Amino acid sequence: MEKVTKDELISYLESLHNDAKCALNYTNDYELLIAIILSAQTTDESVNKVTPILFSKYKNIKDLSNANQTDVENIIHQIGLYKNKSSNIIKCAQKLDEDGYTNIPDSFDYLITLPGVGRKTANVFLAEYYNKNTLGIDTHILRISKRLGISKEDSDVLKVEKDLKEFIGDYPTKKFHHMMIVFGRNECTAKKPMCKDCKIKEKCITGHNE
């Protein structure tokens, strides 16, 4: 079986989701980073319901660094892991404030030192806000990459990230990331993927091509 090519995959993704973009609502770098942290293991829609209240009370890094955790928990309690996330975003703001930042720096190495910020969050933030050539790997992208044979089934997140960046070359990682996520949510789902209508199903190597 031939593997999908870069042109085939990108052309198909563009035909389906060319207008895909970040689903989190934000107006600045501070709001984006906090929203991404909150979005872990929950939906963007649920995050968008709580962030207007959160950001109206805590307008910047300094405000959030001085927040009471119980107050933050009361605001975001409807999203998953709200206790841990409340603690993380306050500690994140505190570290940024202690380090003298009023804006979020465009440094991957620094970002991953912040509470609540791992490799995926840092990569997503840098690509989205600073248009850096970084690629955040979420569960959708991980799944699709292995189904299409871009990465091996036993590849970890770091290997998938490396494989995908080599695969797409100079194509904008930000756009590719958003198209893959929407494709994973709408068509190439974890359960009952819509294989019947998929235009690249013959390139799927994991059996989801009935």
Residue pairs with C-beta under 8 A, 6 or more apart in sequence:
1 149
1 202
1 203
1 205
2 203
3 148
3 149
3 150
3 203
3 205
4 148
4 149
4 150
4 200
4 203
6 167
6 168
6 169
6 171
8 200
8 203
9 148
9 200
10 168
10 171
10 176
12 199
12 200
13 176
13 179
13 180
13 183
14 179
15 199
16 179
16 182
16 183
16 186
16 187
17 178
17 179
17 182
17 183
17 186
18 179
20 175
20 178
20 179
20 181
20 182
21 178
22 32
22 128
22 178
23 44
23 45
23 48
24 32
24 35
24 36
24 39
24 44
24 47
24 48
24 51
25 35
25 48
25 51
25 52
26 32
26 35
26 51
29 103
29 104
29 125
29 129
30 60
30 61
30 103
30 104
31 51
31 55
32 104
32 125
32 128
32 129
33 92
33 104
33 117
33 121
33 125
34 51
34 54
34 55
34 64
34 89
34 92
34 93
35 47
35 48
35 51
36 121
36 124
36 125
37 85
37 88
37 89
37 92
37 116
37 117
37 121
38 47
38 50
38 51
38 76
38 79
38 85
38 89
39 47
40 80
40 81
40 85
40 121
41 80
41 81
42 79
42 80
42 81
46 78
46 79
46 80
47 79
49 78
50 75
50 76
50 78
50 79
53 75
54 72
54 75
54 76
57 63
57 71
57 75
58 64
58 67
58 72
58 93
60 102
61 93
61 96
61 97
61 101
61 102
62 93
62 97
62 102
63 93
64 89
64 90
64 93
65 90
65 93
65 94
65 96
65 97
67 90
67 93
69 86
69 87
69 90
72 86
72 89
72 90
73 82
73 83
73 86
76 82
76 85
76 86
79 85
85 116
87 115
88 115
88 116
89 115
89 116
91 115
91 116
92 114
92 115
92 116
92 117
95 113
95 114
95 115
96 104
96 114
104 111
104 125
104 129
105 111
106 126
106 129
106 130
106 132
108 122
108 123
108 126
108 132
108 134
111 117
111 121
111 122
111 125
111 126
112 118
112 119
112 122
117 125
119 136
119 157
119 158
119 161
120 136
120 137
120 138
120 157
121 136
122 134
123 134
123 135
123 136
123 137
123 161
124 134
124 136
124 177
126 132
126 134
127 133
127 134
127 135
127 136
127 173
127 174
127 177
128 174
131 172
131 174
132 173
133 165
133 173
134 173
135 141
135 161
135 164
135 165
135 173
135 176
135 177
136 177
137 157
137 160
137 161
137 164
138 181
138 184
139 184
139 190
140 180
140 181
140 183
140 184
140 185
140 188
141 160
141 164
141 177
141 180
141 181
141 184
142 157
142 160
143 184
143 188
143 190
144 180
144 183
144 184
144 188
145 151
145 155
145 160
145 163
145 164
146 152
146 153
146 155
146 160
146 206
147 188
147 204
147 205
147 206
147 208
148 200
148 203
148 204
148 205
149 203
149 205
150 160
150 163
150 164
150 167
151 159
151 160
151 163
151 164
152 159
153 206
155 163
164 176
165 173
168 176
186 194
187 193
187 194
187 197
187 198
188 194
188 198
188 208
193 208
195 201
195 204
195 208
195 209
195 210
196 210
198 204
198 209
201 208
201 209
202 209
